[in-house]
Amino acid sequence: FFFFFKQKTAYEISACLVGSEMCIRDSLYIVQAKETPQKYLTETLSLKTQHQKLIHSIFLTNNQKYVVSGSQDRVVAYNREKDLSVDLVLQPQYQVKGVVGTSDSQYAVYGTDEPAIRILNIESKQEVLVEKINSTNEIIAITTSRDNKYIITAQKGGNIQVWSWNQSLNQLKLEYEIVSQDYILATQFAISQDNKYLVAAQEKDLKVWDLSAGSFLFAIKNAHEGRIFTVAISSDNTKIFTGSADGYIKIWSMSRRQKIEALQAKNDKIYSLVLTSNNRYLIYIQGDYENSFLGIYDLSDQKQIQKEYFNINLFNLFLSRDNKHLVTSNQDNVITLYEPSLEQLKEDIQQTPDAVDNKYSLSA
C-alpha cells in the first residue's frame, strides 16, 4: 500500500505538496484498479544468471543487443538476440563495484576496489582501459554522462571524482575531486541529460553540483530518515527524485530547493526508481525482506499503480532510453525483461471519494 499526502499551497506548483505551512483540507480518494486491469508490463525473457554474488548493476545496451549485469565476482553480458545466451563472462581479480553502459553500446564501464576504473569493449570482450586511482579508498559507485564525456566515481569515505573521457585517445583525465568533510559509507548519484547537474545522495543527505564548473550549489540535509538508495533527475532539470530505506519516494524542486511531493510505501523500502524520458511516469521497486512490488506512478495525473507483486526481493531496475524495455534483477540473481505499454496506464483507473482529510490511500 502507498499513502500519498496531499496539500495545496499558494505557489500552485502541484496539487500534492508535502510539508507546506499553507495547507488546506482535502478529501481522500481511494484509487483502485478494475478487477481485470490492463497488463502494462509484459514479461518477454527471464534468466537465472551465473553470478555467485548478488547482482548490483544491470543495463541494456542502447542497440538492445546485450543485457549486462555486474556483481562483486563478475561482469556478464547476455545476447538478447539469442534469448539471453551468455556471450561474455569476465571475472576480475578485484571486486566489481558498479557497472554502467555507454550510449554508443560499445563499452561497459565499471569500478573495482583496487581501486580502478575499467572499460570493457563488449563486442571484442577485451578491456581497453584501466585507470588506477591513487587512493586507499575503494570505489563504491560509478556512472557515466549521457554523451560519454564524463565518468563519475564515488569512493568509500565520501569523495567524488569527476573524470573526462577522451575516447579517440582512450584516456581518462581527472577534472576535479569533491572532498567529503564527513566519512560516507554509501553514495548514489545521477547526471542530468545536458551534463549541467550532478546530484549525489550520500546516506540521508542530498547534494547538487554544477558538473562542468565543479561548483557546489546546495545541499538538503536529512532529506530522508533512512539511507537513500536511488536518485534520478527529470530531463528538464526541474525535479529530483529520491527513494529511501525510510519507505518514501520524495520529489524535490531544483529551483526552490525543497520537497514538493512525497509517496509513502508502508513498511517497505524503495530500492530503485527510474523516470520515463517524457517525465510522465515513475517506475519503482518497493519491498521488505521477503516481498516486492514493481510499480508505476503517473506524475501527471498523480495516480499510483502497482503492477506486479513478487514473493521475493527485487533490487535493480533499468529502463531503456526509448522506454520500450525494462530490466529487473532479484535476490536469486534472476534477470527479467519486460515491455512496458505506458501509454495505456490511465485507461483502467477509477476514483472513489471518501471523507478523510489530507491523505491519499492507493492500492492496486
N, C-alpha and C positions, 0 to 999 in steps of 0.2 A: 504494500500500500504506500501511496505517496500522500503527504499533506502539503498543500500549496497555500501559503499565507498571502493574503491579498489585501492591499491598502491603496488608497488613492492619495496623490499629492498634488500640490499646486504647480509642480513642474510639468505635469501631464505627459511625462515621458513614457509611461506604461500604465496599464490598468492593474498592475500587480507589483507594486513596490513594497519592499520589506524594510522595516527599521525607520520609517519616516515618522516624525513627530506630528505631521499634519495629516492624520488619518481620519477617515470617516467609516461608519459602519456599512458593511456589505453583506449580502446574502450568500449562503453556501449553495454551491451547485455540485451535485454528485455526477461526475462524468463517467458514463458507463458504455462499454461496447455492447452491441447487439448480441443475441445468443449465438449467432453464427456469423461472426465478423469476417470481413475480407482478410485473407492472409497476405501480409505485406512483406514478409521476409521468406523467400523460397530457398530452401537448402538445395545446393547443387552438388557439392562434394564434401566428403568428410574423411579424415585420415588419422590413424594412430601413428604418431611420429616415432623417430628413433632416439629422441632426446632422453638422456638419463637424469638430467636435472630439469627443474621447472622452466618452461618456456617463459622468457621475459620480454620478447620482442617478436613482432610479426609484421610483414608488409607484402603487398602485391606490387610487382613492378608495373610501371605505367603502360608498358606494352602488353600487360596482362599475361605474360608468358610464364613467369615464375612467382611462386609464393616462397618467401624466405623467412625462416624462423631462427631465433637465437636463444640459447640458454648458456649457463656458465660453462658447460662442457663442449659445446659445438655450435657451428653455424650450418644450417641445412637448406638447400634450395630444391624445391619440388617443381617439376614441369607440369604446369596446368594444362597444356595441350595434350598431355599423356596421362590424364586422370591422377595428377599429383604424384607421379612416379619420382623417386629420388634421383636428382640429377647431380647433386654435389653434397658431400659431407666434409666439412673442414673441422678438424679437432686441434685447435692451437695449444701450445704449451701452457699458455696463461689463460686465466678465466675471462670469458667474454662478458662484457658489461654494457649491453645495449647494441642493437643492430638497426640501421636505417638504410633506406634505398635512395638512390639519386634519381632525379627527374628524367634523365635520359635512359633509364632502365639498364644501364651498363654495370653499375657498381653497387656493392653492399659496403657500407662504412660502419665499422664497429670499434669499440674501445675495449681495452683489456686492463687487468690490474697490474700490468708490467711496470709502470703504466705506459700505454702507447695507443696511438690512433692507427688503425689498419684499414686499408682499402682493397677490396677484393673485386676482380673482374668476374662477374657471374658466368658469362659465356665461356671464357678461357679457363676458368677455375683456378686462376693464379692471383696471388697477392701482388699488387702493382706498387704499393707504397706502404712503408712502415715508418711512422714518426714517433720516436721515443720521447717522452716528456720528462724534463728534468724536475722531478718531484718525487717525494716519498709517498704521496697520497695516490691511491688508485682512482681510475675513472669509474664513476658510478652512473653516469648518464651521458648520452650523446644524441645530437640531432644535426640535420643539415637544413640550409635555407632552400626555398623552392627552386631557385635558379642555380643551385650548387656552388654559389660563390662563397658561402661561409659554412664552416663546421664548428659547432659549439660543443664543448665538453664541460662537464661538472665533475669535480673531484671530491672525494671523501674529505671533509674538513670545510667545504663550502665554497672554495674558489671556483670561478667560472672562467674558462678561456675561450676566446674568440679567434678562430683561425681563418685566414683566407686561403682558398684552394685554387691554384693555377693548374688546370687540367692539362693544358698544352705542354707545360714544363714538368708536370707531375710533381709539383712542390706544394708544401704547406708552409704558411708563414704565420707566426703568432702575431696578431694585430694588437691585442691588449688582453690583460688579465684583470678580472674583477675579484678583488681580495675580500673575503668574508671576515667580518670582525668577530663572528661567533662560529664556534665549531658546529657544522651542519652535517648530519648523517645522510640526508637524502635530498635530492633536488629533482624537480620536474620542470621542463620548460618548453616554450613554443616560440616560433619566429613568425612575425606577420608576413603575409604573402609578398608585400613590397619591400621586405627587409628593413622596415623602419623601426620596428619594435622587437625587443627581446623581453619576454615575460618569463620570470622564474618563480616557481613555488618552492620555497625552502622550509621544510617542516610545516609549520602553520602559517607562515608569512608569505605574502605576495609582493613581488618586486618587479619594477619595469625600468628598462633602459632604452635609450636611443642607440640602436645597434650600430649604425655606421659611425656615429661620433664617439661611441663608448661612454656616453654621459648618463649618469643616474637621473631618473625622472621622479619616481615616487615609490613609496612602499605602503602597504597596508598590513600593519602588524596584527597578528592573531586573526587573520581573515577567516579561519576555521578553528573549531575547538579540537579537532583531530588533525593528524597528518594529511596533507594534500597529496593525493595520489595521481591526479591528472589535471591538465590545464590546456586550454585552447583559446585562440583569438579569432574573432569574426573577420571575414575577408575585407570588410570596410573599416577595420580598426576601431570600431566604436565600442566593442564589448569584449570582456574577458570572461571565460567560463572555467570554473574550478569544481572538482569533485573530491570528496574527503572521506576519511575514516569516521568522521562525525555523522555521516549519513546525509549530508546536504550537497546538492548542486547549487552553486551560487553564481549569479551573473552580475558583473561589475561594469560600471560606466567608465570608459577610459578617460573621458573629458572631465567628469566630475569626481572621479577617483573615489567612488563609493558604490556600495551594493545597491542594485536596483531590483533584484528578484532572487527568491530562494525556493528550492524544492527540497522537501524532506522525505527520505526513504526510511520508514520506521524500522529501527533496529538493524539497518543494513549499512554497509559501506558502499561508496561509489568508487569502483576500481578504475573505470576508464570511460571517456566520453569523446565523441567526435561530432563535428558540425558538417552538414551538407554545404556544398560550395555556394549555394544561394542564401545561406544563413537562415533557412526556413525551419530545418529540423535538427534536433539534438538527439543523437543516438548514444545510449549509455549502458553500462553494466552496473547493476547494484546487486549486493549479495551479503550473506553472512558466511559462516564457516562450512555450511553444508549445502546451501541452495543459492541460486542466482536468478536474476531476471535480465533479459535483454530487452530494453525498452526504447520507445521513440516518443519525443515530446515535440509538439507543434508550437514553435515560438511565436508564430503569427496569431494563431487562434487561442494560444495559451491552454492547450489541452494535452494532457499526458496520456500516452497509450502504451501499455505494457504488452509486448507482442509475444514473448516466449518465456516460459518457465523452465528451469533446469534443476534437477536434484543433485547438482554438482557445481563447484565454483568455476565461473568464467573469470579470466583475468585480463586478457588482451583483446583489443578491438582496433581494426584498421578499415577505413573506408577509402575506396579508390577515388582518384581525383574527379572522375566523371560520375561518381555516385552510383555506379552500376554494380559494384561488387563490395561486399562486406566480409571481412575475415575475422574469426574469433579463435581463441585457444582456451582450453580449460585445464584444471589441475591434473588431469590424466594425460596431458600433452596431446590431446586430440585437436586438430585444426579443422575448422568447418568454414566453408564458403557459402554465402547467401547472395541472392539477387534481390535487392530492395525494389519495391514499387511505390515510392514515396508520394507520387502524385495522387494516389488513391486514399491517402490517410484520412481525409476528412469525411469520407462517404458513409462510414459506419458509426458515427458518433452522435449521441443524442444527449441533451441536457435535461436534468430533472431538478427543479428548485427545491430548497429546503430552508427552514428558518433558523439558521445558526449564523453567528457573526464572524467575519474576518478570516475565514478559513476556506480552503478547498480540499475536499477529500476525494481522491481519484483512484479508481480501480478499473481493472480490465479483466 
